[in-house]
Each structure stands twice: as structure tokens, then as C-alpha cells.
Amino acid sequence: MLSISSYKYDPRNATWTTLSNFPGVARGFASGASYKGKGYLGFGNASTGFLKDLWEYDPVNDTWKELASCPCLARRHPAFAITTNGKILI
């Protein structure tokens, strides 16, 4: 399995820190956004085809959690937004 590395940049010190690897499938054209200090990433295009999975990243614990996949058709890069009440719209 291919691991996807993630990094955090500190502009104050001009340094990079390695974060935990993204556990999902390697992909291009992923969509993502942040809400209340957490990151959300999903969809995209993999070697197996279009994806419709969704992941949550918690930077405090440096952990990834897979959320329920979208019941929609898999997409390469759909419109992706998080509303002020925390709903993810695709």
C-alpha cells in the first residue's frame, strides 16, 4: 500500500514537520476544507477510478478518521463546501 505523507509548515521558523500518513487511497484532484480546527478531505481520482470517500484530520491528535462515504456518484473533483453549522455540501 502506498502511504501518502503529510507535512505542516511553520512560517515563523521556516521549518516542516512530518505528520501521520494519510491512510486513504492515493489520489489526484481531491477536495477539502477545514471546519472548527479539523480538516476534511475526500473524493478525487485514483488508479482504480473516481472516489467518494471522506476523511477527517484532527491536528491536535495528528490522527485521521474515515467518515461515511457520500451516497452520491463518485467524482473526480466536485464542488465541496462546509457551512457555518458544520454540514458538508457536495
N, C-alpha and C positions, 0 to 999 in steps of 0.2 A: 504494500500500500504506500502510495506517495504521501509524504507529510508536507503540509503547507505551513511554512514558517511565518510568524507574525512578529512585528517589531514595534517598539514605542520610541518615538524621538523626543528628546529633551532639548528644546531650543536654547535654554539657559546655559547648559553645559556642552551643547553640540555633541551629544552622545546618543547612542542607540542601545536599547535593552531588548533582549530576546524574550518574547512572551511564549506561552504554551502554544503548541501547534494546533492549527485549525483541524478538527477531526473529520470534517466533511470531505466530499469528493473534490478533487482538484477541478477548477473551472475557470472560465473566462466570462466576461460580461455579467458578473454578479451584481446584485443590487443591495444597498444597505443604507442604514440610517441609525441615529442614536436617539435614545429617549431615557430621561432620568438617570443618566450616568452609565447606561448599558448600551452595547452595540448590537445591532440586528443585521444579519447577512443571509442572503439566500438567492435562489434562482440561478440563472446563468446557463452556460453551455459546457458540457463535459464531453469526453470522448465517447460516452455512452448515449449522448443526446441531451435534450433540454432538461432542466431540473426545476423542481417546485418545492424544494425543502427550505426550511427556515431555522436559523441558529441564533442563539443569544450569547453574547460575550459579556462576562462580568469582570471588569478590570480590577476590582478590589481583590477578588479571589483568583484572578487570572485563570478563569475556567470558561469552557464552552458548554452549552446545553442545547441539544436538539429539541426544537419545538414541533408542534404538529405541522405536517406538510399542508400546503394550500390545496383545497379541493378543486382548484382551477386547472386548466390545461398548463402543462409545463411550458415555461417561457425562457427565451434567451435573456432578455433584459426588459422586464415590464416596468411600468411606472410604479414607484414604491414610495409611500409616504407614511409617516406616523403622526396621528392627530394629537392635539393637546390633551386628550383624555386617554391616550395610550393605545388607540386602535390602529392596527396596521392595515393600510389600504393598498390593494394591488389593482 
